[in-house]
Amino acid sequence: MCGCIFALFAAFTPRIAFLFVWLFTGLVNQAFNTFIAPLLGFIFLPFTTLIYVLVYSPVTGMTGWDWVWVILALLIELSAYGGSAHANKEKIPYYPGTTEEVPAKTTSSSKKSSDDKEE
């Protein structure tokens, strides 16, 4: 029962779930030798790092099926990032395919001629 609740919690808030695993278990220290790798994973790829920590075995390390879960988590995470970027592409100025047009470049000679016309 508690494992199912943690799985739902991890699916919706992977950073908080990873933080709980890091603070209350020794799994992160078993999976990583340094402090920087889990910290970068916490910042940039929290779901993938959480899955890596959960499937890592201190005796055998990572075997074939363990990597499948990690790669699946990475694909899910990258698709979430890509989906949010695709949804917000209208807000990016001059992004190809948006309705905002790129302004024409003005040269110094065309600027002079327009200034001459004003006089």
BELHUFEN-V837924 format. One line per field, one symbol per residue. ss: DSSP state (a for helix, b for strand, c for the rest). phi: phi as a letter, one per 40 degrees, with the letter a starting at -180 (. if undefined). psi: psi as a letter, one per 30 degrees, with the letter a starting at -180 (. if undefined). Layout:
ss = ???
phi = ???
psi = ???
//
This chain:
ss = caaaaaaaaaaacaaaaaaaaaaaccaaaaaccccaaaaaaaaacaaaaaaaaaacbcccbccaaaaaaaaaaaaaaaaaaaaaaaacaaaccccccccccccccccaaaaaaaaaaac
phi = .cccccccccccbccccccccccbbbcccccbcbcccccccccbbccccccdccccbccbgbbdcccccccccccccccccccccccbcccccgcdgccccccccbccccccccccccc
psi = eeeeeeeeeeeeifeeeeeeeeeflgeefeekflfeefeeeeeeieeeeeeeeefkkfefbkaefeeeeeeeeeeeeeeeeeeeeefgfffkkgkkflfklkkkkkleefeeeeeeef.
//
